[in-house]
Amino acid sequence: MARRWWALGALVVSMLVLAFDLTILNVALPTMAGQLGATTGQQQWMADAYIVACAALMLPAGLLGDRFGRRRTLVAGLTVFLAGSILGALADNVQLVVGARTLMGIGAAFVMPLALAVLPSVFAAEERPKAVAAVATAGAAGLPLGPIVGGRLLDHFWWGSIFVLNIPMVAIGITACLLLVPESKDPAAPDVDALSTALSAVGLAALIFGIIEVPVRGWGDPFVAGSFAAALVLLGALVVRERGAPRPMLDMGLLGDCGFLLNTLTATLAMFALAGLMFILPPYLQAVLGNDPFGTGLRMLPLMGGLMVAAKLSTPLVRRYGPRAVISTGLIVLAFATILGSRTSVDSGYPFTAVWLTVAGLGFGLTVVPAMDTALAALPVDRAGSGSGLLLTVRQVGSAIGIALLGSLLAAVYADRLDTSGLPAPAADAARDSVVAAHLIADRTGDAGLTAAANSAFLHGMSTALLVSGVAALVAALLVAALLPNRRPDQKPTGESEGTGANVVSPPVDARQ
């Protein structure tokens, strides 16, 4: 096999690992909560640390690769990701897990854009679409495989095995990149703005901190109020600085195009709902329905299956009916699914859940892929690179906020609804932290009433979070139907994996290449 195809194999493995880690932790969270004593807020941080770090650093990481060497920066990112995986495997408390996930997110921020950016230096123009499709498809495949692989590992090993899995795969990726991928760079790329990078990272972290801590501390808490104020000031300063920069990292002027703005917001909203749902589902499937981790991963497949099917169909549908009709329909389908899901009761059972998860996946697929394709099609060719970077960054921010906001809403309703009368104060506080903790206490004390109360309270919280997602999707559908220009994306073959739905998890090829 030619050297370039071995290099492609290394990039595919790298993207698969990164995609695993977007979803593999979700199925492990109930187990980790029980063994580490993690509250719902701490579980949110374990999930969000990866996404926040990745979103905050993705744009400067791409610029660093352009200026100092894409292969060198790609290998550095994989090395940081490897270090985070080793730390996660050795961690024995929540703080170390959050630190490990943060390191992994920093590494992922370098790998995601650069795995595609190095392809032009490896493949000729006629082979490049196949290579891009392979890398993007690996990213897409990791989403549904993550919970299944994680569930199988947890059935046989301790929770740290989900981090151990990364170590050999990333080591192979590093070795192959060093030996097979040629170096490439663009010395004319814009400088990395250290201040803008700091503003985005700290501002986003402050926003997520405030959202996650509200159910625990309350809106009047000085730390919560201070975190929201800091986020407003820091992110506001970032917008002002980037708007005035001659060569900005975040090209805010792109949001002046109505089509790009609406499609970006739509894709972000869909990822907000998807990430929140992927966080909410595992505790329901494991704690409430009593499935083991592997069974939980399998039972999440209807969501991912519906997403992949709809993503595959979205391109021909957009060509025939235009993006406005397809995207607004996808949002309505998503709203219907989440509102239907909000009717889940303790006695509903999994078949009802499988139905609304499948419908939700169809809604996600019909929304995200055409929204991203149409957003980029609205841009001039010379701004496609900055546009794809902005779109991917905002979408990652939506995922982080989805976990934080919907998870916090679930936690607040659960704690408020849970009846802990008769329990000692320490046990009552622990039971209100999470449904997993409540089940552990009920098992130790033989209190079947606490189990039933915890399940009922959790479902009230889940229903509330799903209703919020449904209402937001309906509002977005009305805005899209009323305001979105019905411009069809260019149907000519491009470097993107047309019709594959790969854009769900990976950006198009950056024009800076």
C-alpha positions, 0 to 999 in steps of 0.5 A: 500500500502506498505511503499516503494511504498509511498516513491516511490510516493514521489520521483516521485512527486519530479522528476516531479516537477524538470522536469516541471521547465526545460520547464515550464518557457519557455512558461511564458517568453513572458508574463514575458518579457512584465510585467517585461520589460525583454530584450532577454538577461535577459530572457536567464538568467532567463532560464539559471540560473536554468540549470547553477546552476544544472550543476555546482553542480550536481557532488559534490551534489551526493558526499555529499549525499554519505558521509553524508546521501542520505535522508538528502541531498535529503531533503536539496535539496528539501528544497532549491528548495522550498525556490527558488519557494517561492522567485519566486512566490513573485518576482517583478523584473528580478533580483529576478526571476534570484535569485529564479531560481538559488536557484531552480537549486541548489536544483535540483542538489541535488535531481536529482542524489539522487532521484535514489541513495536512491532506492537501500535502499528502494527496493530489487533487483527484484523490483528496475528496476520498481522503477527506471523506475517510477522515470525516466519516471516522469522526462521524462513526465515533459518535455512535460507537463511543457509548457501545465501546465504553459500555463493553469496557465497563462491563469487564473493566474499571471506568479508567479503561475508557481512557486506557483505550486511547493510549495505544491508538494515539501512540500509533497515530503519533508514530505514523504522523512522524514517519508518513505525513510530510510537513506543510505550513503557511507563513503568511497565516495571521498571527495567533492573538494571545489576548483573544485566545485568553478572552475566549477561553476564560470567558467561556469557562466563566459562563459554563461555571455559572450555568453549572453552579446555579442549581447548587449555589442559587442565582444570588450567590456572589460566585455565580453572579461574578462568573456571569458578569465576568463572562459578559465582560470577557466575551464582549471584549473578545467581540470588540477586539475581533471586530477591530482586528485587521486579520481576526481569528474570529471573523465576526463580520461573517455574521452580517450575512443573514443566511450564514447567521441563521444557519450557524445559530440553527446548527448550534441549537441542534448541537446544544440539544444533542449534547444535552440529550447525550448527557441526560440519557445514560443516567435514565437508561442505567439508573432508572431502567436498570441497564448495564453500561453496554446495554445503555450504549446499545440503547442509544443507537436509535438516536445515532441511527436516525441522525446518520440516516437523515444526514445521508438523505439531507443533501438530495432533499436540499437539492430538491426542496431548498434548505429552508424547507428541509431545515425548518422541517428538521427542527419541527421533527426535533421539537416533536420528538423532544416534546414526545420524550417529555411524556416519558414516565416511570412505567413507559419502558424502553420501546417508547424511548426508542421511538422518540430517540429515533425521531429525534435523530432524524430531526438532528440529521435534517437540521445540522448537515444542511444548516452547515452546508448552507452556511458555508455556501453563503460565503465567498470562497476566500472566506470559507476558511474563517467561516468554517472555523467560526461555525465549528467553534460556535457549534462546540460552544453550543454543545458545552452550553447544552450539557451545562444548561440542560444538565443544570435544569435537570439537576435543579428540578430533580433536587426540588422534587426528590422527597428525602423525608426520613433520611439523615441529613448527610444521606439526604444531601447525597441523594439530592446530588444525583439519581445514581447517589440516591439509588446507592443509598436506597440499595444500602438502606433497603429503602424502595421508596427512595428508589421510586422517589428518585426515579420520579424526580429524575423523570420530572427533571428530564421532561422539563429539559426536553420541553425546553429543547422542544420549545427552542426548536419550534422557535428556531423553526419559525425563524428559519421558515420566515427569514432564511434565504432559500439559496441551495448549496453549490452542487458541484463536487468539492473537497467535502464529503458530499451527502455523507453526513460527515459534517455532523462532526467534522468541518469542511476543508479549510480554505487556508490550505 
